[in-house]
């Protein structure tokens, strides 16, 4: 099954547009696990098992694992998700951006080593920096388009022939670049007007939307701007608000409560 097929099935099965981000910081872990780099898998797997029926996707951020020499735990975590919760796609948030043989190796890392269903990619080096990922025809390639950070406007709002650079990226992604039909885009929840503009350009293409919760994005504005005619099309990511909802041994239960509240809040505006 392709990434987009799995995602569409998860939208329906779990009645959810919530993507749970997995950004494990052992310094923020609950008592008993706090500061333990060797317990990253245990922490994340507990979050996954508590929230899998509430999510349309999981998104581990590779830097949080690599910084602690925990790539083996990331491999184990993705395998755990696929084994215990089949059908819920895993997006490796790596934001890779390079060309030629280097990009080919990054694609092998994401899809071969880690067995991710999709990967985030920086497209601002052009088409040949994206093509090696599209050579894996069933895998998702989610391109940075209009990012949620304030500095994104420094470049993404530049005029390029009468349109903004992020609009050009969206147009290319929805057109000639999308040879596999598995491209999606990252558009931040902090910019609902730009979400609406991207949706206008790309039609029903999946959008990964970070920025709600700790970053302050508005759920109602995000859903209204980005949903498709079928009330789907979005992977609205929440990481810290869910991961660190609890401080004690019941941290996974607390995470489930927040994940359910977030999913239900999203669904109120679908």
N, C-alpha and C positions, 0 to 999 in steps of 0.2 A: 504494500500500500504506500502511496506517495505521502509526502509531508502534508500537502494541502488536503488530501483525502482524510488522513488521520485527524487533522485539525478540525475539519468540518464535522467528523463523527464525534469528536470530543465536545464541540460546541453543543451538539444535539443531546448526546448521552448525559452530560453533566449539567445541561442547561446553564452554561457558564462561559463568560468571556474573560475570566480571571486567569492570568498567568502568574504563577508563584515563582518569584525570583529567589535563587539560592546563592546568597553572598555571605558565606560563613566567616565570621570573625571571632576566633576563640576568646578574645578579650571580652566579648559581649555574651558569651555562652552562660547558661544558668549554672547555679551552684552544682558542683559535682563534675561538671565538664569544663568549667571556665579555665581558659589558658591552655587547654589540652589540644595541641595541634593534631595529636594522634586520634582524636575522637571526632574529627570533622565528619567522617562518614556516618558515625552513630547519630550525631545531631541532625544532619540533613535527612537521613533516612527516616528518622522519627517524624520530622516535619512533613516529608513526602507522604508517609503512610497516613498521617492525620488529615491531609488536605486533598488527597488524590481525587476523591469523588466530587470535589468542589472546583476543580481547576480544568482549564482547557489545555494547559501546557505547563511545563517546568522550565526554568531558565537558569542553569548554573553559570556563574560568572567565573571564567577560568583564572583570572588574576588572584582571586581569593584562595584558590587551591595551589597555584604555582608558587605564590609567595611563601607558602609554608611547606614546600616540597611534598604536596599532598595530591599530586596528579594521579597516583595509584588509587587514592580514595575517590577521586572524581570518576575514574573508570568504573570502580565498583558501584558508585552511586547511580550512574547512568544504567549500568547493567541491572541494578536493583529495580529501578523504575520500569525498565522494559519487562523484567520478569514478574514483578508483583502487580504492576499496573499497566498491562499492555493496552495500547491504543492511545495513551496520553503522550503526545510528542515532547521530545526534549530538545530545546534550543540551546546550543553552546554559545554563550555570549563571549565572543573572542575579539570581535571588531578587527579582524585581520585585514590587511591592505598591502599587497605587494603584487609583483608581476612574474610571469614566466614560471620557471621551475620552482621558485620559492613559493608562489601561490599554490602550485600543484601539491607541494609538501604540506602546506597549511590545510589544504582540502583533505589530504590523507590523514592528517592529525585529527581533524574534526570528525570525519566520517569513517575512517578506518580504525584508528586507535581508540577514540572515545565513543564511537558508534552513536554520535548525535544524529538526530533527525533533521536538524537545521543548524545553521551557523550565521552569526552576524558578521557582516563584511563591510569594510569602508570602501566605497566605490569611487573615491575622488582621485584615483589614479587612472580611471577610465576603464573601458570595456575589457581590455586584456587582463585586468586585475580581478575581474569577476568570472570570466569564462572557465577557469579551472574548477570552480565549484559547480558550475552548471554541467560539467562533464559527468556529474553524478546525478542522473536524471530524476531519481525519486526523492532527492534531498532538497530541503528548503534552503534558500539563500536570501537572507534578510538584510537589505542594504540600508545603511544610514542615509537618511534623507533630511529630515528637519529635527535635529536633536534637541533634547530638553534643557541642555545647559545654556546659561545666558550668553556665553561666548560663541555659541553656534551661529549667531547672527553676523559675526564678523565676516564670515565667508558665504554662508548659505543664503544670505539675502543680497548678494551681489547681483547686479543686472547682467544678464548674458543674452544679448539680442532681443531685449524686450520682455524677458521673463526672469524671475529670480532663479538662482542656481539650484535651490532645492526643487523648484518646479521642473527644471530641466532634468534633474535626476529622476524625478517621478515619471516624467514622460518617457525617458529612455527605458526605465525599468518596466513600464507597462507595454513597451513596444518592442523594438528590435532586440533588446538585450534578453528578453524573457524567453529564451529558446526552449527551456524545459517546462515552462508554465509553473515553476515552483518559486518564483521570486516574491518576496514580501518587502515591506519598507518599515523603518523605524521613524515614528513621528511622535514627538514628545507631548504629553498631556498638558504641559504648561503653555501650549500654543494652540488652543482649540480652533482659531480661525485658520491656521495653517493645516490642521487636520482636515478640516472641511475642504480646503483647496486641494489637498492631495487626493482626498476621496473623489472629488470631482474629476481629477485627471486620470486616476487609475481604475475607476470602476470598482469591481468587487475584490480586488487584490487584498490579501491579508495585511493588516497593519499591526505592528508591535508597538505598543504605546506605554513607555515608561513615564514616571513622573507623578503618579498619584501617591497618596499617603505622605511619606516623609518629605517629598519634594513639593507638595502643595497643590498638585493638579486637581481640578474640579471634575468629579465623576460625571455629574449631569452634563456639563459642557462637553466633556470628552466623548461620551456615548452619543449625544445628539449630533456632534460634528462628524463622527467617524463610522457610525453603524451603516450597514448596507440596507438595501430594501428588504432583505430577509432578516433584519435585526441581528446580524452576525458581523463577521469581517474584522473583528478586533481581538487582540490579545493584550489586555490591559494589565500591566505588570505592577505587582506590589512585592517588595522584598522585606525591608527592615521592619515595617509595621507588623508583618506576619511572623517573621523569624523570631523577633525578640519581644513578642507579646507577653511572654511569661518569664519569670525569673527563677522559678523553682523546678521541682521534679515534674510538675504538670505542664511544662513548657509546650509540649506538643498539643495538649488539650487546649491551652490558651491560644496557640496558633490557629487551631481549627475554628475556634470561636470568631477570631478576627477574619479569617478567610471566608467563613460563611457570611459574616456581616458585610464584607466587601463584595462578594459575589451577589448577594441579595440587593445591595445598594446599586450595583451596576444594572441588575435586571429590572429595577424599578423604572429605568429610563430607556429600556430597549423598545 
